[in-house]
Amino acid sequence: MRHLLTILLAVISVIGAMGQDAYMNTAFVPRYWKAGQPYSISARVRNANGTTPLITFRVDWRYNNGPVQVGNTQSTTGILPGQYWPYTHPVAFNQTAAQGMLKVWVVGVGDTNHANDTLYFPVDVLGVWATKSVLMEQYTGIWCQFCPIPNSTTNTLDLDPFIVVAKHHNDDELSSASSTAYWQQFSANYSPAGVMEQEEFGALPDDAAYDQWSARAEQRKLGVSAASIGLTTGFNAWQRDLTVNLAVTFTAALSGNFVVNAYIVEDNVPGNQVAGGSGYIHQQVVREVMGGASGTAGVIPAITAAEATYNHQYTFNVPTQWNASNLRVIATVTEKRNNTSWTVNVVDAGLTLVGIDEQSFNELPISIQPNPAQQEAWIRLPAGTASASIQVIAADGRLVRAWSGTPRNGLVLLDGLNAFPAGAYLVRAVVDGRVGHQRLVVQP
């Protein structure tokens, strides 16, 4: 019996060495990571050979010219196409500040095709970093019968203060020439299609798998950014002139081809939607891509300076058909490489009225008590207000709280302020098309 077992094991070993084709997928490493902090490298190990199972393998990694980190060898009952084995490397990625390439590869016993063994991740390890938000873009249309559920998915994602959603419409009354031209770079001419972080240099292509968008976004929120974006807007309601000012501050000296861009998006747009039911409301509609399909080059130099700020201004005359009360601006910093893109960072902000002296009669009167506040504050709206929308916007332009509903005796409670970082916030209230703004200071 012992000899028979030995023969069987030998046969299995020989089979396991006959032309397997090991590869990996679903691996992700943040584009920017924190110096001196560990990140677990994980992937799914798979086999492209349709007849010979993959039995024994390991995963190794190396950053720049550093030492090879050899993983633990694992043995399975055999992996065939359609199957996978989850693998987490025992050595976490933990580096000092540097700019470089992380190489991760699978070593399969009997693997005869090494062309698909290796994944490459550009990773800049930062000693000083900025908070990262994730850009999620969707291709949709009112004619698309399969779009309502993905639309709902991205509506939910947009409620997360660290996820910014933009929907590019095609072949309908909500599409625009600049949005259509911008989307062409992704070669995703179907709806629904989703693109996250502008395809991460082509490593994360477009797809319709909306059930996976949320998990992917959460994974990407783990990373940080090399740049913060200061976004301020000024909108003159009389002339309908919009001014968008970007102030991009880099945390480190980096080399790359960086461009900026800004979208005008409109929320709460009523309209038709195939399979969407009556009373459908469209959200995050891209009305204009102000920097064009390629973004605006020349604002950020090829080699940035640490703590340096690079400024750019866009101007645009807003058509009267767009409801200014529902408009926001999304600003992006993108790195370009070999005709591909990666989103360095993204923020959004509502429109701030300018020329108040000219239009003070139309300004919505609101007040906030107490102010400064620590845990909660009350927003007082005009008596008899039946419906209102409230936004709380951080100094960097990020929407951190949104509320819509019926005030109680003209009052809206903002609670949970102790979870906000201390500082100044802009409170924006909209009632019957009138907009009011007040500055709220949150104390520690």
N, C-alpha and C positions, 0 to 999 in steps of 0.2 A: 504493500500500500504506500509506503514511504517513497519507493522508487517511482510509482505511478504519479504521486503528487509532485515529485520533482520534475518528471517529464511534462506534466500539465503546466507547471509554472514556467518551464523553459519554453513551451509552445506559446504561452501567453506573452512572454517576453519577446519572442521572435515576432509575433504578430504586432506587438506594440512598437516594434522598430521598423515596420514595413510602411514607409511612406505616409506618415501622418502629415497633416498640414495645420499646425497650430497657429492661431492668431488671437487678437484681443479686440474687444469693443467695449463701449459704455465707460471707458476711462475718461476721467476729467481731472485737470489740475488748473487752479486759478491762474489767469494771465499775470496777475500781480499778487504776491504773497508777502507775509510779514517776516522780517528777519528774526531769527532766534525762536520761532514758534513752529511746532511740528505740524505736518500735514500728512495724513495717511494716504498712501498711493494704493488704489484698488482698481480692479478691472474684472471683466468676465473673460475667462479663457475659453476659446472655442476651437472647433476643428472643421476645416473646409473639405477634408477628404470624406467622400461619401461612403466608403466601404471599410476603411481601417480605423478603429476607434483610437482616440488619443488617451493613453493610460497614465503616463508619467510626465511631469513638466514642472517648471518653476518660472518665476518672473524676476528679472534683475532690473536695476536702474542706475543711471549715472547722470550727474549734473556737471555740465561743461567738461573740464578735464580732471574732475575729481575721481575718487576711487569708485570702482564698480561695487554696488551694494547687491550682494547675491541673496536671493530669496530662498525660502524653504522649498525643497522638493516635495511635491504632492503626488500621490497615486490615487487613481479613481477606478471605477469599474469599467470606464471607457466612455469617452465623449464623442458623439457623432454630430453631424450637422443638425441644427435645430435644438441642440443642447448646449449648456455652458456650465462652467464651474467658477463660482465667485472666488476671487483671490485678493487678499490684502497683504501687502508686503510687510514683513516684520520690522523693517527699518523705516521710520517716518522721514519724510523730506523736511530737513531742518537746517537752514543755511544762514550765513551772514549775508549782508547786503551785496548783491551782485546782479548783473544783467547777463542772461544766457539761455541755454537750451537744456531741457530735461529730456533724457532719452530713456524710454521704458521698453523692454522687449521680453518676449516669452521664449523659453528654451524648452522645447519638447523633445523627448527621447524618440528618435526615429523621424523627426521632422525633416522632410527633403525639400521643402520650399521655404526659403528664408526671406523672400521678397516681401512677405506680409507679416513678419514677426515683430516689427518695431514701430512704436509711436513716438512722435516728437512733440514736445510742448515748449513754446517760448514762455519762459517764466522770469520775470524781474522780481527779485527779492528786495524789498524796500525797508530801509531803517525808519523812515517816516512815511506815513501813508494817509490817504483820505478815505472816507466812507464811500463804498461802492453801491450804486444802484444798477439794476438790470434792465436792459432795453428789450422789450418784446414787441415785435411787429407782426401784423397779420394782414393777409391779402383776402379781401372779402368783397361781396357785392349783394345788392338787394335782390338780384335774380337767382342767387345761389341757395338752392333748397337744403343743402347740407351745412349752411353757415350759422344758423341760430344757436346751436349748442356750442360750437367754438367761440362765437361772439360772447355768449354768456360766460364761458371759461375765462376769456381775457378781461371781461368786465370785472370778474372777481379778482383776478390778478392785479388789476389797476388799483384796487382798494388798498393794496399793500404799499406802504410809504417808500419801500425800497425796490419797487417794480414799476416801471413806466411803460405804458402800452400805447401804441399808435396803430390805427387801422387804415390801411390803404385800400380805397375802393377802386374797382375797375369796371368799366363799361356801364356805369350808371350815373345818375344825376349828382351823386356825391363824390365822383372821381375828379381829379384835377391833373393837368398836364405835368406839373412838377412832381407830383406824387407818383404818377405812372412812370415817368422817366427815371425817378429814383429807384423804383422797384425792379426795373429791368436788369439791374446789376446782379440780382439773385437768380435769374432764369427760372423763376417759379411762376409760371403762367397758368396756374390753376387755383381754384378756391374751394374750400378754405386751405390756405397755406400759412405756416408760421415760421418766422425767422427770429432767432434769439441771438442777441449780441452781434448782429450783422454777420453771422455765420462763422465767427471766430477763425478768420483766415481760411475759410473753406472747410474747417474740420467739423463743423456742426451744420450740415446742409438743411435746407428748408424741408418741412414735412407737414403732414396733416394730422399727426398723432397728438391731438389736443389733450388727450388724457395723460400725456407725459409732460406737457408744458410746465405745469406747476412744479413737479419734482425737479425738473431741470433748472427752473428759476431759483428754487430754494438752494440747490447745489451751488449755483453761481453767486448767490448772496454771501457765500462763505469767503469769497475773495475780497480784496481791497482795491484801491485805485492809486495811480500815480498822479492824479489831478483832481482838484475840486473845481466846480463850476459855479461861479457867482452869476446869477441870472436876475436881471431887473427889467421890468417892462413899463412902458408908459403909453397910455392910450388916450388920445383926445377924441372924445365922443362927438364933438362938433364937426371936426374935419375928418374923423375916423382914421387918423394917422396913428400907426403903431410903431413904437421904437423899442427895439430889443437890444439890450446891452449884455455882452458876455465878458466875464473876467475869469480866465482859466489860470489857476495857480498850480504849478507843478511842485511836487514834494521832493523831487530828486532830479539830478542831471541825467537825462536819458537821450538816446539817439533814436530817431525814427521819423517817419513821414506822417505827421499829425494834421488833421483837418478839423474844422468846426462846422456845425450846422445847426439850424433851428427850424422846427415845424410849428405851424399854427394848427391846432386841433380844436374841434368843436364837440362838446358833449350835449346830450339831451336834444338830439335832432329827431323830431317825429318824421316818420315816413314809412313807406311800404317795405316789407321783407317777405320774400317767398318762404312759406312754412313758418313764418314768425308770428302769425296771429294778428288780431286787430290791435290798434294802439301801440304799434312797435316803436321803440325809441332807440336810435343809434347813438353809440358812445365812441369817443376817441377817434373821431373822423378827421383824417389828415386833410386840411384844406389847402395848405401851401407848404412847400419845402423851400425855405428862404435861401438856403445855400446851394440849391440845385442838386442834381443827381450825384455829383462827386464831392459836394461839400466845399467849403471855402479854404483854400490853401494859402500859405504865406503868413498866416496869423501867428502860428507857432513855429519856431525855428527847428531845423533838423536836429540840433542838439539843445535841449532845454537846460535852463539853469535852475538849481534848487531854490525854491521859494520865490521864483520869478513869476509874475503875472502877465498874461498876454490878453489884450482886449480887442473886442470887435463889436461893431454895431450893425444891426440890420434895421431897415425901415420898410414899411409896407402900408399901403392904403387898403383898409378892410372894406370889402363890399358890403353894401347895406343889407344884402340877403342873409348875412351871417349874424347871428345873435351874439353881440359882444359880451353879454353877461355869461355866456356859456363857453367862451373862448379861453384857451390856455396856450402856453408856449412850451415846447419841449426843446431843450438844448443838448447837443451831444458833442463829445470829443471822440474822434475816431482815429485809429492808427491804420494806415494803408500799407500793404505789403504784397507785391506781385499780383496786383489787380484784385486783391481780396481785402477784407476789412475786419477790424475788431473794435468793439465799443470800449473805449477807455473809461468813460463815465457818461452819465445822463442825469438830467434834472428836469423838473417841470415847475411852472409857476402860472398863476392866474394873471389877468390884466389889471394893472393899477391905473386908475384915472389920473390924468394930469389936466391942467387948466381948470382947477377947481373953482377959481374966482369967477370964471365965465359960466360955469354950470352948477354953481352951488345950490341952486334951487332944485336940482335933480338928485343931489346927493342924499342917500338914505341916512337919516340920523340914527346912530346907535351909540350905546355907551357900555362900558364894562366895569363891573364891580365885584370884588375888590381888584385893584390894579395898582401896584404889582400883586400877584397871587402866588400861592404855593401849591394848594391841592385842588381848588376849584374856583371858578369864576362864573358870574351870571352876565349874559349878554341881554341888554334891554333893547327891544325893537319898538317901533311905533305901535301905539294902542290899536287893537283891532286887526293886527297882522294874522292872516289865516294860514299862510304857508310861507316858509322861508328856507333858504339854503345857507349853511354856514361852512366856511373853510378856514382852517388855521394853517398858515404858511410859515415855515421856518425861514431864517435869514438867508439860507442858501437857495431858497426858492422851492423847497420840497413841501408838498402837501402832507401834513402830519395828522390832520383830523378833518373829517367831513361829516356833516349832519344835514339832513333834510327832514322836514316835518312841520307840525303845527306847534307853535310856541304856546306855552301855558301862561296866560295873562301877559303876553308880550315878552316873556322871559325864556331864554334857552340856557341850560346848564352845561358848562364845560367842566367835566370832572376828570380825575386821573391826571391832573397836570403835574403831579409829583413824578410821573414817569417821563416827563419831558426834560431834556437837558436845560439847565438854567440859561436864560437869555431872552432876547426880544423876538416876538412873533407878530405877524400881521394877521388880524382877524378880518375876514371878508364876508359880508352878509348881502344876500340878494333877496329882494322882495318885490314881486310884480315888475321886474325889469329894472328896478332902482338898486344901486349898489352903494354900500357903505363900508368904510374901512376904519379900523382902530388898531392902535399898537397895544399889544399885551406883553407885559414883562412877567416872566416866570422866575421866581426866586427859589434857591435851593432849600 
